[in-house]
């Protein structure tokens, strides 16, 4: 019985033959296996593909033990690190381009993004670092960049998930099972920046000088921060020389409330310092 693998299988096989790295070969082989017809005539072909997958995984594991994997070096900058994690062709690059100053390549064929791509989301004056992670595949840890990329995800402040089907969501959950970072799902909604901001554990606070307009840009602080934390960011002398602070915003009981160092701030508060 002939295999009759089809055009899509042929394209996947071409990708395998043209692949330059173990990661690319593994991705192509997994795609070939998924596209290979499942009948008696294709059993030999399926077996050959599975054996190749097994050999590549074994070689990758040996490379891990020898420290042979490529490392991803991305310096954490800005008020928070947000990673976009998803399956192939799930809109990761489109979302990154929409939210940031990045110019990630967008195409209608699989695995366009080979390495992480960075961008900066300016949310009302607060700079948020965003990184698009290459497409998640089965056994992602065993791919060439897998261990390093998973460490990057683990060190992030928020994960944005993109996927096309419930099955792809299950794959993401499986591959990220040991990473305890808050996750949100992108569903093509408008004003997604607001959802991102509300999911982060940070607030933005503006300072001002007496008799003047509030300063710009605002200061990013961890949720639960107090006036004392703000003084340490603005100027350490304010901590010991503060007479009182005037606060307007959500944390104030009334407009222009005078508070001390232990007063806890909330998002969009405006603080005026008065020193001794």
CORLINTA-V752189 format. One record per pair of residues at least 24 apart in sequence whose C-alpha atoms are under 8 Angstrom apart, sorted by the first residue. I is the first residue (numbers start at 1). J is the second residue. Records with the same first field share a line. If there is no record, write none. Layout:
I = J  J
This chain:
1 = 40  41
2 = 41  42
3 = 37  41  42
4 = 37
5 = 35  36  37
8 = 35
9 = 35  36
21 = 144
22 = 56  60  143  144
23 = 143  144  145
25 = 56
26 = 53  56  57  143
27 = 137
29 = 53
57 = 142  143
60 = 142  143  144
61 = 142
69 = 144  145
70 = 144  145  148
71 = 145  148
72 = 145  148  149  152
74 = 152
76 = 129
77 = 128  129
78 = 126  127  128  129
79 = 126  127  128  129  220
80 = 127  128  129  156  157  200
81 = 128  129  130  131  156  157  158
82 = 128  129  130  131  156  157  158  159  160
83 = 130  131  132  133  153  156  158  159  160
84 = 130  131  132  133  159  160  161  162
85 = 132  133  134  135  136  159  160  161  162
86 = 133  134  135  136  161  162  163  172
87 = 135  136  137  162  163  164  168  172
88 = 135  136  163
90 = 162  163  164
91 = 162  163
92 = 132  162
93 = 132
96 = 130  131  132
99 = 193
100 = 130
111 = 135
123 = 193  197
124 = 217
125 = 216  217  218
126 = 204  217  218  219  220
136 = 172  175
137 = 171
138 = 171  175
139 = 175
140 = 175
141 = 175
153 = 179
154 = 179  180  181
156 = 181
157 = 181  182  200
158 = 182  183  184  199  200
159 = 183  184
160 = 184  185  186
161 = 185  186
162 = 186  187
203 = 266  267  268
204 = 266  267  268  269
205 = 265  266  267  268  269  270  271
206 = 268  269  270  271
207 = 270  271  272  273
208 = 270  271  272  273
209 = 272  273
210 = 272  273
214 = 270
223 = 266
224 = 264  265  266
225 = 264  265
226 = 261  262  263  264  265
227 = 260  261  262  263  264  265
228 = 261  262
238 = 273  275
241 = 275  276
242 = 273  274  275  276
243 = 274  275  276
244 = 273  274  275
245 = 271  272  273  274
246 = 271  272  273  274
247 = 271  272
